[in-house]
Amino acid sequence: MNISTLRSILLCCGLATLLFNTGCQRQQEQITLRMGHSLDQEHVVHKAMVYMAERLEYYSKGQMHIQIYSGGQLGSERELIELLQIGSLALTKVSASPLEGFVPKMQVFSVPYVFRDSAHLWAVLNGPIGQDLLHSMQNARLHGLGYYDAGSRSFYTTNKAVHQPSDLKGLKFRVPNSQTAVQMVQTLGGAATPVDWGELYTALQQGVVDGAENNPPSFYLSRHYELSKYYSLDEHTSVPDVILISLPVWKSLNTQQQGWVQQAMNDSVRYQRDLWQEASDDALAKVKAAGVEVIYPDKASFVAAVQPLHQSLQGTAVGDLMAEIALVQAETTGGSND
């Protein structure tokens, strides 16, 4: 079955994510939630979703199941979000960046150097600000279940190393479908080109773009390191992954079923965070072994270069949110997600 056929079936079925297996004697209700995402099955985030599925089976005693479609089988991140909105898909994992088109305040994650470090990021995500952002998605017919660690995003390039912001001048960089990400690259002096993740390898290969930016596991597992021989760890943004469930699907579940889904999600968040740093370190070691030059630039020059972008947001809803985030104290418990 090809991608377009599968997507058409989902669209035609409406709430096709809920499959009720009654049988001849009307056995106990069986619910299958379909989940789509764009990542490779070796990615730690995919493994966390598999773990979520296992935990849901455990909590529901086999009454609920998650069927995962990886590698963009059901479409791009934006297409997956739209399938959730109409209830034709139950679950997805998306980067927070594309969500700004649905929930404007989510653009805060695409603003560079908002978070001081990983501990600060998680204090925000686990606190009132992060939870309010999840709840605000209901206006877009989405329900946020939680965040996965996606580390920090850094630039990688095919032919020219990036040591300082001026090195971006004249280079075309792929960015996610986020106007804020476009503004970030432009502020640093580069040219931003939105390209779908699944098309980026070819875009790098054909010179449509000169580079991109992402975290180490994504850089490695996408095999972009085969074409991009420079990886500059400027760590400009910390954009978490967000697990979403369709609001129509969520509302179709009873309170107990919603509780099972949320508990399975919480378990998978802890599992994924435990695996993330190991996966990131392993990815860096492997791209180095493959001949990639990993650069550790002075971040101060990048922070200074993006101040005009920060100043342009003052007095806006996102600027006000940035000010609130700056006041949050970092986690001190070594990464607990409780």
C-alpha positions as CSV (number, residue, x, y, z in Angstrom):
1,M,0.0,0.0,0.0
2,N,1.5,3.4,-1.0
3,I,1.6,6.5,1.2
4,S,-1.2,8.3,-0.7
5,T,-3.5,5.3,-0.5
6,L,-2.9,4.9,3.2
7,R,-3.5,8.6,3.9
8,S,-6.7,8.5,1.9
9,I,-8.0,5.6,3.9
10,L,-7.3,7.5,7.1
11,L,-9.1,10.6,5.8
12,C,-12.1,8.6,4.6
13,C,-12.5,6.8,7.8
14,G,-12.8,9.9,10.0
15,L,-12.2,8.6,13.5
16,A,-10.4,5.6,12.1
17,T,-8.0,5.6,15.0
18,L,-10.6,3.9,17.2
19,L,-11.2,0.3,16.1
20,F,-13.8,-1.5,18.1
21,N,-13.3,-5.3,18.1
22,T,-16.6,-6.6,19.4
23,G,-16.7,-10.1,17.9
24,C,-19.6,-12.4,17.9
25,Q,-20.1,-12.3,21.6
26,R,-19.1,-8.6,22.0
27,Q,-15.8,-9.1,23.7
28,Q,-14.3,-6.3,25.8
29,E,-13.7,-3.2,23.7
30,Q,-10.4,-3.0,22.0
31,I,-9.0,0.4,21.0
32,T,-6.2,0.9,18.6
33,L,-4.6,4.4,18.3
34,R,-2.7,5.0,15.1
35,M,0.4,7.1,15.5
36,G,2.5,8.7,12.7
37,H,5.9,10.4,12.8
38,S,8.8,11.2,10.4
39,L,11.8,9.7,12.2
40,D,13.9,6.6,11.5
41,Q,13.1,3.5,13.6
42,E,16.6,3.6,15.1
43,H,16.0,7.1,16.6
44,V,15.7,7.2,20.3
45,V,12.4,9.1,20.0
46,H,10.9,6.3,18.0
47,K,12.1,3.8,20.7
48,A,10.4,6.0,23.3
49,M,7.1,5.8,21.3
50,V,7.4,2.0,21.2
51,Y,7.9,2.0,24.9
52,M,4.8,4.2,25.3
53,A,2.9,1.6,23.3
54,E,4.2,-1.1,25.6
55,R,3.2,0.8,28.7
56,L,-0.3,1.5,27.4
57,E,-0.9,-2.2,26.8
58,Y,0.3,-2.8,30.4
59,Y,-1.9,-0.2,32.0
60,S,-4.9,-1.1,30.0
61,K,-4.4,-4.9,30.3
62,G,-4.4,-5.2,26.6
63,Q,-7.5,-3.1,26.0
64,M,-5.6,-0.3,24.2
65,H,-2.9,-0.5,21.6
66,I,-0.8,2.0,19.6
67,Q,0.1,1.2,16.0
68,I,3.1,3.3,14.9
69,Y,3.8,4.4,11.3
70,S,7.4,5.8,11.2
71,G,9.6,7.4,8.6
72,G,6.9,9.9,7.2
73,Q,4.7,7.1,5.9
74,L,1.6,9.2,6.6
75,G,3.0,12.6,5.5
76,S,5.0,15.6,6.7
77,E,4.8,16.9,10.2
78,R,2.2,19.6,9.2
79,E,0.1,16.9,7.4
80,L,0.2,14.7,10.5
81,I,-1.0,17.6,12.6
82,E,-3.9,18.3,10.2
83,L,-4.9,14.6,10.3
84,L,-5.0,14.9,14.1
85,Q,-7.2,18.0,13.9
86,I,-9.9,16.2,12.0
87,G,-9.6,13.0,14.1
88,S,-8.3,10.8,11.3
89,L,-5.1,10.0,13.2
90,A,-4.8,9.7,16.9
91,L,-1.2,10.5,17.8
92,T,1.9,12.1,16.4
93,K,5.3,13.4,17.4
94,V,6.3,16.7,16.0
95,S,9.0,19.3,16.7
96,A,7.7,22.3,18.5
97,S,8.8,24.5,15.6
98,P,6.0,23.7,13.1
99,L,3.4,24.1,15.9
100,E,3.9,27.8,15.9
101,G,1.6,27.9,12.8
102,F,-1.2,26.4,15.0
103,V,-0.3,27.9,18.4
104,P,1.6,31.2,18.0
105,K,3.3,31.1,21.4
106,M,5.2,27.9,20.4
107,Q,7.5,30.1,18.4
108,V,9.4,30.8,21.6
109,F,11.3,27.5,21.0
110,S,12.6,28.7,17.7
111,V,14.0,31.9,19.1
112,P,17.8,31.4,19.7
113,Y,19.4,31.4,23.1
114,V,16.2,31.7,25.1
115,F,17.3,28.8,27.4
116,R,20.5,29.0,29.4
117,D,21.1,25.2,29.4
118,S,19.2,21.9,29.5
119,A,18.4,22.2,33.1
120,H,16.7,25.6,32.5
121,L,14.8,24.2,29.5
122,W,13.3,21.3,31.6
123,A,12.5,23.5,34.5
124,V,10.4,25.5,32.0
125,L,8.8,22.5,30.3
126,N,7.9,20.8,33.6
127,G,6.6,24.0,35.2
128,P,3.5,26.1,34.6
129,I,4.8,27.7,31.4
130,G,5.4,24.3,29.6
131,Q,2.1,22.9,30.8
132,D,0.2,26.0,29.8
133,L,1.6,25.7,26.3
134,L,0.4,22.1,26.1
135,H,-3.1,23.1,27.2
136,S,-3.2,26.0,24.8
137,M,-3.2,23.5,21.9
138,Q,-6.8,22.6,22.5
139,N,-7.8,25.8,20.6
140,A,-6.2,24.0,17.5
141,R,-8.1,20.8,18.2
142,L,-5.0,19.2,19.6
143,H,-4.2,17.9,23.1
144,G,-0.5,18.0,24.3
145,L,0.5,14.9,26.2
146,G,4.1,15.9,26.9
147,Y,7.6,16.7,25.7
148,Y,10.5,14.6,24.6
149,D,14.1,15.7,24.8
150,A,15.5,16.8,21.4
151,G,18.7,18.4,22.7
152,S,20.0,21.5,21.0
153,R,20.2,22.3,17.4
154,S,23.4,23.3,15.7
155,F,24.5,24.1,12.1
156,Y,26.1,21.6,9.7
157,T,27.4,22.5,6.3
158,T,28.7,20.7,3.2
159,N,31.6,22.9,2.1
160,K,32.4,25.6,4.6
161,A,33.0,25.4,8.3
162,V,31.0,27.7,10.6
163,H,33.2,29.2,13.4
164,Q,31.3,32.5,13.9
165,P,28.1,34.1,12.6
166,S,29.8,35.8,9.7
167,D,30.6,32.4,8.3
168,L,26.9,31.9,7.5
169,K,26.9,34.8,5.0
170,G,26.1,33.6,1.5
171,L,25.1,30.1,2.6
172,K,21.6,28.6,2.2
173,F,20.3,26.7,5.2
174,R,17.4,24.4,5.5
175,V,15.1,25.3,8.3
176,P,11.8,23.7,9.6
177,N,8.5,25.2,8.6
178,S,8.9,28.0,11.1
179,Q,9.0,31.7,10.4
180,T,11.0,32.3,13.5
181,A,13.6,29.8,12.4
182,V,13.8,31.7,9.1
183,Q,14.3,35.0,11.0
184,M,17.0,33.4,13.1
185,V,19.1,32.3,10.1
186,Q,18.6,35.7,8.4
187,T,19.6,37.5,11.6
188,L,22.8,35.5,11.6
189,G,23.5,36.4,8.0
190,G,22.5,33.3,6.2
191,A,19.6,32.5,3.8
192,A,16.9,30.3,5.1
193,T,15.0,27.8,3.0
194,P,12.2,25.7,4.5
195,V,12.6,22.1,3.2
196,D,10.7,19.0,4.4
197,W,12.8,16.7,6.5
198,G,12.3,13.8,4.2
199,E,13.6,15.8,1.2
200,L,16.7,17.3,3.0
201,Y,19.2,14.6,2.0
202,T,18.5,15.2,-1.7
203,A,18.6,18.9,-1.2
204,L,22.0,18.7,0.4
205,Q,23.2,16.4,-2.3
206,Q,22.0,18.6,-5.1
207,G,23.2,21.8,-3.6
208,V,19.7,23.2,-3.1
209,V,21.0,24.1,0.4
210,D,24.5,24.4,1.8
211,G,23.6,23.1,5.2
212,A,21.0,22.6,7.8
213,E,20.7,22.6,11.6
214,N,19.7,19.8,14.0
215,N,20.7,17.8,17.0
216,P,23.4,15.1,16.9
217,P,21.2,12.0,16.7
218,S,19.1,13.4,13.8
219,F,22.3,14.5,12.0
220,Y,23.7,11.0,12.3
221,L,20.6,8.8,11.7
222,S,19.5,10.9,8.7
223,R,23.0,10.2,7.2
224,H,23.4,13.9,6.5
225,Y,26.9,13.5,7.8
226,E,27.7,11.7,4.5
227,L,27.3,15.0,2.7
228,S,28.0,17.6,5.5
229,K,31.6,17.4,6.7
230,Y,31.3,20.3,9.2
231,Y,29.2,20.3,12.3
232,S,29.4,23.5,14.4
233,L,28.0,23.0,18.0
234,D,26.7,26.5,18.5
235,E,23.5,25.1,20.1
236,H,21.4,28.0,19.1
237,T,18.0,26.6,20.0
238,S,16.5,23.9,22.2
239,V,13.4,22.8,20.4
240,P,11.6,19.9,22.2
241,D,9.6,17.2,20.5
242,V,5.9,17.3,21.4
243,I,3.6,14.3,21.6
244,L,0.1,15.2,20.5
245,I,-3.2,13.4,20.5
246,S,-6.1,14.5,18.4
247,L,-8.6,16.4,20.6
248,P,-11.6,14.6,19.0
249,V,-10.0,11.3,19.8
250,W,-9.0,12.3,23.3
251,K,-12.6,13.4,24.1
252,S,-13.9,10.1,22.7
253,L,-11.9,8.2,25.5
254,N,-13.4,7.8,28.9
255,T,-11.6,9.2,32.0
256,Q,-9.9,5.9,32.8
257,Q,-8.6,5.5,29.2
258,Q,-7.3,9.0,29.2
259,G,-5.4,8.2,32.4
260,W,-3.8,5.1,30.9
261,V,-2.6,7.1,27.9
262,Q,-1.2,9.9,30.0
263,Q,0.6,7.5,32.4
264,A,2.1,5.6,29.4
265,M,3.2,9.0,28.1
266,N,4.8,10.0,31.4
267,D,6.7,6.7,31.6
268,S,8.0,7.1,28.0
269,V,9.2,10.7,28.8
270,R,11.4,9.4,31.6
271,Y,12.6,6.5,29.4
272,Q,13.5,8.8,26.5
273,R,15.3,11.4,28.6
274,D,17.5,8.6,30.1
275,L,18.4,7.5,26.6
276,W,18.9,10.9,25.0
277,Q,22.4,11.9,26.3
278,E,23.8,8.5,25.5
279,A,22.4,8.7,22.0
280,S,23.7,12.2,21.5
281,D,27.3,11.3,22.6
282,D,27.2,8.1,20.5
283,A,26.1,10.1,17.4
284,L,28.9,12.7,17.8
285,A,31.5,9.9,18.2
286,K,30.2,8.2,15.0
287,V,30.2,11.3,12.8
288,K,33.7,12.2,14.0
289,A,34.8,8.6,13.0
290,A,33.2,9.2,9.6
291,G,35.4,12.2,9.0
292,V,33.1,15.1,10.1
293,E,34.9,18.0,11.7
294,V,33.0,18.9,14.9
295,I,33.6,22.5,15.8
296,Y,33.0,24.0,19.2
297,P,32.6,27.8,18.5
298,D,32.5,30.6,21.0
299,K,28.8,31.0,21.6
300,A,29.1,34.5,22.8
301,S,29.4,35.9,19.3
302,F,26.2,34.0,18.2
303,V,24.3,35.3,21.3
304,A,25.4,38.8,20.5
305,A,24.4,38.4,16.8
306,V,20.8,37.5,17.6
307,Q,20.1,40.3,20.0
308,P,18.3,42.3,17.3
309,L,15.8,39.4,17.0
310,H,15.3,39.3,20.7
311,Q,14.7,43.1,20.8
312,S,12.2,42.9,17.9
313,L,10.0,40.6,20.1
314,Q,9.8,42.9,23.1
315,G,6.2,43.9,23.8
316,T,4.8,40.9,22.0
317,A,3.2,37.8,23.5
318,V,6.4,35.8,22.7
319,G,8.6,38.5,24.1
320,D,6.6,38.6,27.3
321,L,6.9,34.8,27.5
322,M,10.7,35.0,27.0
323,A,10.8,37.4,30.0
324,E,8.9,34.9,32.1
325,I,11.2,32.1,31.0
326,A,14.3,34.1,32.0
327,L,13.1,34.2,35.6
328,V,12.7,30.4,35.9
329,Q,15.3,28.7,38.0
330,A,17.0,25.6,36.5
331,E,16.2,22.1,37.7
332,T,18.5,21.0,40.5
333,T,17.5,17.3,40.7
334,G,19.8,16.0,37.9
335,G,17.1,15.7,35.2
336,S,14.1,14.2,36.9
337,N,10.9,14.6,34.9
338,D,8.5,14.2,37.9
